[in-house]
Amino acid sequence: MDAFYASVEQRDNPRLLGKPVIVGSPPYQRGVVCAASYEARVFGVRSAMPSSTAARLCPRGVFIRPRMDAYRSESREIMSIVRELAGDLIQQVSVDEAYIDVSALCQVGDHEACLRAAEPLAREMKSAIRMRRRLTATVGIAGNKLLAKLASDFRKPDGLTLVSESDKVAFLRPLPVRAIHGVGKVTEEQLATVLIRTVADLQDYRGDLRAIVGSWGPELKRFAVGEDDRPLDFSEEVKSISSETTFLKDTEERPVLRGCLKEQAAEIGEKLAKHRLGAFTVQVKVRYSDFTTLTRQISVESPVVGAREIYRLGCWLLAHHRLVSRPLRLIGLGVAGLTSPTQEQLLLPLR
């Protein structure tokens, strides 16, 4: 979807149409931008940016507090349209993004013809979403997840891009290395040390990438030429649960931090109980005033199911790794490695 949260706000409040809408915390509070309309992006406003920075870049920006329930409800409506038109082979990766396997449309062995056969369906989906939800979507068509994702980002908003097998290497060449799935800030900096800044540089590099990025080197090289064999995941299993708090003022006060962790553990515990799940891994996340972010985790032999144990392990991680060495801007708690616990574990009494 195109600038999803901001587009929903503009649709629901026509007075916001054409204005630089910024969904997130107001600039006078500590917080970040969740989404920005295309009118705001012209000024350099981006998601995850501090709201105070967004206000400096875009003084006339209209700040709207996020309405997550509204966005989730809209997401269900949109995904219902997609399933109605394309079937159930869908991997939804976020509230506004999904991969769709439409290989059943292919009636011939010609790969290029198979891709072209998906175009009418893509246009039909875009049209249905626009007509029934009054929102726009951008679609990418390609032979794998890597290329389809890049194609969906290529002509926003309201775009449609097909990347053929014969054109995929040329399509990738001008892109920055950061566009490749899995390349973050650290990897980008590592590649820059050998003057690799674009995908073209990656394609042309004749050295051993393992010397730069470790064992991931061969896969990164394959991604650079558009090869990706990652399958779609059609399961609807919950894979992780987390909760975060951004403070209005940086703090290292233990009672405040413990209170946050206790509330987060309670929230996570409720969700585990709702889904009848336990977790093998507990993780804490901290962010300092300079936006340095650290995560630490611990795995256990038997899944934890209750808020008290999650809270205890979260406190232990903070202390063991000495994470509160200076005031924190944000603290978060999460669980992963989710599984169905035994009935005995579900009924384990609190002591």
C-alpha positions in Angstrom: 0.0 0.0 0.0 1.1 3.6 -0.6 2.0 5.6 2.5 -0.6 3.4 4.2 -1.3 5.1 7.6 -1.1 8.6 6.1 -3.3 7.6 3.2 -6.0 6.2 5.5 -6.0 9.5 7.5 -6.3 11.6 4.3 -9.1 9.4 3.0 -11.0 9.5 6.3 -10.5 13.3 6.7 -10.7 15.1 3.3 -9.3 18.3 4.9 -6.0 16.5 5.0 -5.8 15.8 1.3 -2.8 17.5 -0.3 -1.3 18.3 3.0 1.9 17.0 4.5 0.5 14.4 7.0 2.9 12.9 9.5 1.5 10.0 11.5 3.3 9.6 14.8 4.0 11.3 18.1 3.6 15.1 18.2 6.9 17.0 17.9 6.7 18.3 21.5 6.8 14.7 22.9 9.5 12.0 22.6 8.6 9.7 19.8 9.0 8.9 16.2 7.3 9.1 12.8 5.2 6.0 12.0 4.4 7.1 8.4 4.5 10.2 6.2 2.3 11.2 3.3 4.1 11.8 -0.1 3.6 15.6 0.5 5.6 15.3 3.7 8.3 13.0 2.1 9.2 15.8 -0.3 10.6 17.6 2.8 12.7 14.5 3.7 10.4 13.2 6.4 10.7 9.4 6.8 9.3 6.7 9.1 11.3 6.0 12.2 12.6 9.6 12.2 12.3 11.5 15.5 9.1 13.6 15.5 11.1 16.7 16.5 13.3 16.2 13.4 10.3 15.8 11.2 8.9 19.1 12.5 12.1 20.9 11.7 12.2 19.5 8.2 8.5 20.1 7.6 7.3 23.1 9.7 3.8 22.9 8.2 3.4 19.2 8.7 0.1 18.0 10.2 0.9 15.5 13.0 -1.7 12.8 13.6 -1.5 10.3 16.4 -1.6 6.7 14.9 -4.9 4.8 15.0 -3.6 1.2 14.9 -7.0 -0.4 15.2 -8.2 1.6 12.2 -5.2 0.5 10.1 -5.5 -3.1 11.1 -9.2 -3.1 10.2 -8.4 -1.5 6.8 -5.7 -4.1 6.3 -8.2 -6.9 6.8 -10.5 -5.4 4.2 -7.7 -5.0 1.7 -6.3 -8.5 2.2 -9.9 -9.9 1.8 -10.0 -8.2 -1.6 -6.6 -9.7 -2.5 -7.7 -13.2 -1.5 -11.0 -12.8 -3.3 -9.1 -12.1 -6.6 -5.9 -14.1 -6.2 -6.6 -17.0 -3.9 -5.1 -18.0 -0.6 -1.4 -18.4 -1.5 -0.5 -15.2 0.3 2.3 -14.4 2.7 1.3 -11.2 4.5 4.5 -9.6 5.9 3.1 -6.5 7.5 -0.2 -4.6 7.9 0.2 -3.1 4.4 2.4 -5.6 2.4 2.1 -9.1 1.1 3.6 -11.6 -1.4 1.2 -13.5 -3.6 2.0 -16.7 -5.5 0.2 -16.6 -8.8 2.2 -19.3 -10.6 -1.1 -21.1 -11.2 -1.8 -18.5 -13.9 1.1 -20.0 -15.9 -0.1 -22.3 -18.7 3.1 -22.4 -20.7 6.8 -23.1 -20.0 7.9 -19.7 -21.1 8.9 -17.8 -17.9 8.5 -14.4 -19.5 5.0 -15.3 -20.7 4.1 -16.4 -17.2 5.1 -13.1 -15.7 3.1 -11.2 -18.3 0.1 -13.4 -17.5 0.1 -11.9 -14.0 -0.3 -8.3 -15.2 -4.1 -8.4 -15.7 -4.6 -9.7 -12.2 -2.3 -7.0 -10.7 -4.3 -4.3 -12.5 -7.6 -5.8 -11.3 -6.4 -5.9 -7.7 -5.2 -2.3 -7.9 -8.5 -1.2 -9.4 -10.6 -3.1 -6.8 -8.6 -1.6 -3.9 -9.0 1.9 -5.4 -12.7 1.5 -6.1 -13.7 -0.3 -2.9 -11.3 1.2 -0.3 -10.4 4.5 -2.0 -6.7 3.8 -1.5 -3.8 3.1 -3.9 -1.4 0.2 -4.0 1.8 -0.4 -5.9 2.5 -3.9 -7.3 5.7 -5.6 -8.4 5.7 -8.7 -10.6 8.8 -10.9 -10.8 10.0 -14.4 -10.5 11.1 -14.3 -6.8 10.6 -12.4 -3.6 13.7 -10.2 -3.9 12.8 -8.8 -7.3 9.0 -8.5 -6.6 9.7 -6.5 -3.5 12.1 -4.1 -5.3 9.6 -3.8 -8.2 6.9 -2.8 -5.7 9.0 0.1 -4.5 10.0 1.2 -7.9 7.2 3.4 -9.2 5.3 4.5 -6.0 2.6 5.7 -5.6 0.0 3.8 -7.6 2.6 2.0 -9.7 3.0 -1.4 -11.5 6.4 -2.8 -12.5 7.3 -6.1 -14.1 10.9 -7.3 -13.9 11.5 -10.0 -16.5 14.3 -12.6 -16.2 16.1 -11.1 -19.1 16.1 -7.6 -17.6 16.7 -8.4 -13.9 20.4 -7.8 -13.9 20.1 -4.4 -15.6 17.2 -3.5 -13.4 19.3 -4.1 -10.3 22.5 -2.4 -11.4 21.7 1.3 -10.6 20.3 0.5 -7.1 22.2 1.2 -3.9 23.4 -1.8 -2.1 21.1 -0.9 0.8 18.2 -1.9 -1.5 19.2 -5.5 -1.4 17.3 -7.7 1.2 19.4 -8.1 4.3 21.9 -5.2 3.7 21.6 -2.9 6.7 23.8 0.0 7.8 26.6 -2.1 9.1 26.9 -4.2 6.0 26.6 -1.1 3.8 29.6 0.4 5.7 31.6 -2.9 5.4 31.0 -3.0 1.6 31.9 0.7 1.2 35.4 -0.1 2.5 36.1 -1.9 -0.8 34.2 0.8 -2.8 31.0 -1.3 -3.2 28.2 1.2 -3.1 25.8 0.1 -5.8 24.4 -3.3 -6.9 26.5 -2.8 -10.1 29.6 -2.7 -7.9 28.5 -6.0 -6.3 27.8 -7.6 -9.6 31.2 -6.6 -10.9 33.2 -7.4 -7.8 35.7 -10.2 -8.4 37.0 -10.7 -4.9 35.6 -13.0 -2.2 32.7 -11.3 -0.5 33.1 -13.6 2.5 36.2 -11.6 3.5 33.9 -8.6 3.9 30.5 -9.9 5.1 31.4 -13.4 6.2 29.5 -16.5 5.3 26.6 -14.5 3.8 28.9 -13.5 0.9 27.7 -16.1 -1.6 24.0 -15.4 -1.0 24.6 -11.7 -1.3 26.3 -12.3 -4.6 23.3 -14.3 -5.8 20.9 -11.5 -4.7 23.0 -9.0 -6.7 22.1 -10.8 -9.9 18.5 -11.3 -9.0 18.6 -14.9 -7.8 16.5 -15.7 -4.8 15.2 -19.2 -3.8 13.4 -18.2 -0.6 9.9 -19.8 -0.6 6.8 -18.0 0.5 5.6 -18.8 4.0 1.8 -19.4 4.0 1.5 -20.3 7.6 -0.5 -18.0 9.9 1.5 -18.8 13.0 2.5 -16.0 15.4 6.3 -16.0 15.3 7.1 -13.3 17.9 5.4 -10.9 20.3 6.9 -7.7 21.6 6.1 -4.4 23.3 8.1 -1.2 23.5 7.9 2.1 25.4 9.5 5.4 24.3 10.0 7.8 27.2 9.1 11.5 27.2 12.5 12.1 28.9 15.5 9.8 28.9 15.7 7.8 32.2 17.8 5.3 34.1 15.6 5.2 37.1 15.2 1.6 38.1 11.6 1.8 39.4 10.5 3.4 36.1 12.3 0.8 34.0 11.0 -2.1 36.1 7.5 -0.7 35.9 7.7 -0.6 32.1 9.0 -4.1 31.9 6.2 -5.3 34.2 3.5 -3.7 32.0 5.1 -5.1 28.8 5.5 -8.6 30.3 1.8 -8.5 31.3 0.8 -7.5 27.8 3.0 -10.2 26.2 1.7 -12.8 28.7 -1.9 -12.0 27.8 -1.2 -12.5 24.1 0.6 -15.8 24.8 -2.4 -17.0 26.7 -4.8 -15.8 24.0 -2.9 -17.9 21.4 -2.2 -20.7 23.9 1.6 -20.3 23.3 4.8 -20.5 25.2 8.2 -18.9 24.3 11.7 -20.4 24.3 13.4 -17.0 23.9 13.0 -13.7 25.9 14.6 -10.5 24.5 15.1 -7.0 25.8 15.8 -4.0 23.7 17.2 -0.6 24.8 17.8 2.6 22.9 20.0 5.4 24.2 19.7 9.2 23.5 22.1 8.9 20.5 19.8 6.3 19.0 22.3 3.5 19.6 20.1 0.4 20.0 21.1 -2.9 21.7 19.2 -6.2 22.0 20.1 -9.1 24.2 18.2 -12.4 24.6 18.2 -15.6 26.5 16.8 -19.0 25.5 15.4 -21.5 28.0 14.9 -25.3 27.9 11.2 -25.2 28.8 8.9 -22.5 27.2 7.8 -19.6 29.5 4.1 -18.9 29.5 3.5 -16.3 32.1 4.1 -12.6 32.6 6.1 -13.1 35.9 8.7 -15.3 34.3 9.0 -13.1 31.2 9.5 -10.1 33.6 12.1 -11.9 35.6 14.1 -12.8 32.6 13.9 -9.3 31.2 15.2 -7.9 34.4 18.0 -10.4 34.4 19.1 -9.5 30.9 19.2 -5.8 31.8 21.4 -6.5 34.8 23.6 -9.2 33.3 24.5 -7.2 30.2 24.7 -3.9 32.1 22.4 -2.3 29.6 21.3 0.6 31.9 24.8 2.2 31.8 23.2 5.6 30.9 19.7 7.0 30.5 17.4 5.2 28.1 15.2 6.7 25.4 13.4 3.4 24.8 13.0 0.0 26.4 11.3 -3.0 24.9 10.6 -6.6 25.8 9.8 -9.5 23.5 9.5 -13.2 23.1 10.2 -15.6 20.2 10.7 -19.3 19.5 6.9 -19.7 20.1 5.5 -23.1 20.6 2.4 -24.8 22.0 3.2 -25.6 25.7 1.9 -28.7 27.4 -1.3 -28.6 29.4 0.9 -28.9 32.6 2.8 -25.8 31.6 -0.4 -23.9 30.7 -1.8 -24.6 34.2 1.5 -23.9 36.1 0.5 -21.9 39.2 2.1 -18.6 40.1 4.3 -18.9 43.2 
